Amino acid sequence: MLLELPAGRLLVLAAVVGVLSAASLFNWSFVIGGHAFWRFPKGTVTGSMYDMAQVLTAYFYYVQSPWHVPLFYVSALGMPSGTNIILMDAVPVVALAGKLICGITGTMPNLFGAYFFLCFALPGVMITLVLIAANHSVRFSGNYRRGLCQYYARLIMAVGATSPLKPISADRRARALPILIAQKQLV
């Protein structure tokens, strides 16, 4: 039934399911950046105690710094010469969005909660786009390309099946794809 839906409806359905899934995992105060976690975030993986604090430090320094070239360079970090916030693992698209919002509104938002929310909500939309493209390609290609497109579509579905749509451990997700490949369920 789903395969008979138009591509636009499939994308809307994938977006709705992704948003509902992500909303079931995250507290709204976490998403908008007001949760206690954001006061001094600790890493979630062993040995990553200060990783998120480092990312937020780079982000907040960047958002407050003036615009200049190179784009992600912050002279106030890594004194005396400064540093590039990308080297501090700050997500460039989040940093740019935060800097634009800060420049327009004068407030300094923490966009990482919304970024994490989107990381959990959008994989289904991307997998749907790939499957739509694979289906389109299969319809207008020869037998060899058809087999190749179907192989890649199955591979992407297997990777998508191990994405965080459910609150399962990262260890379990990491083990799932090699098991599928070893059992040759993808071909």
PEUR-V6494 format. One record per residue. PHI is phi as a letter, one per 20 degrees, with the letter a starting at -180 (NA if undefined). NEAR is the number of other C-alpha atoms within 8 Angstrom. Layout:
PHI	NEAR
PHI	NEAR
This chain:
NA	4
f	5
f	5
e	5
f	8
f	7
g	7
f	6
f	8
f	11
f	11
f	8
f	8
f	11
f	12
f	8
f	10
f	15
f	12
f	9
f	12
f	13
f	10
f	6
e	7
d	9
f	7
g	7
f	8
f	13
f	14
e	11
n	13
d	8
f	9
g	7
g	8
f	9
f	6
b	7
f	9
d	11
f	11
d	6
d	6
g	6
n	5
d	9
g	10
d	9
f	9
f	10
f	10
f	10
f	12
f	9
f	8
f	12
f	11
f	9
f	11
f	13
f	12
e	9
f	7
f	4
f	5
a	6
d	6
f	5
g	6
d	10
e	12
c	12
f	10
f	8
e	9
m	8
g	7
e	6
e	6
n	11
b	10
e	9
f	13
f	9
f	7
d	9
m	8
f	13
f	8
g	8
f	6
f	11
f	12
f	9
f	8
f	13
f	12
f	8
f	12
f	13
f	8
e	6
e	6
n	7
d	7
d	11
e	8
d	8
e	11
f	9
f	11
f	10
f	9
f	9
g	12
f	10
f	8
e	13
e	14
e	11
g	11
f	12
f	11
f	8
f	11
f	11
f	9
f	10
f	9
f	9
f	8
f	11
f	9
f	8
f	10
f	12
f	7
d	6
c	8
f	7
f	6
f	6
f	9
f	12
f	8
f	8
f	12
f	10
f	10
f	8
f	11
f	10
f	9
f	10
f	9
f	11
f	9
f	10
f	7
e	11
f	9
f	7
e	10
c	6
f	6
d	7
f	6
f	6
f	6
f	8
f	11
f	9
e	8
f	9
f	11
g	8
f	8
f	11
f	9
f	7
e	6
l	7
e	7
e	9
d	5
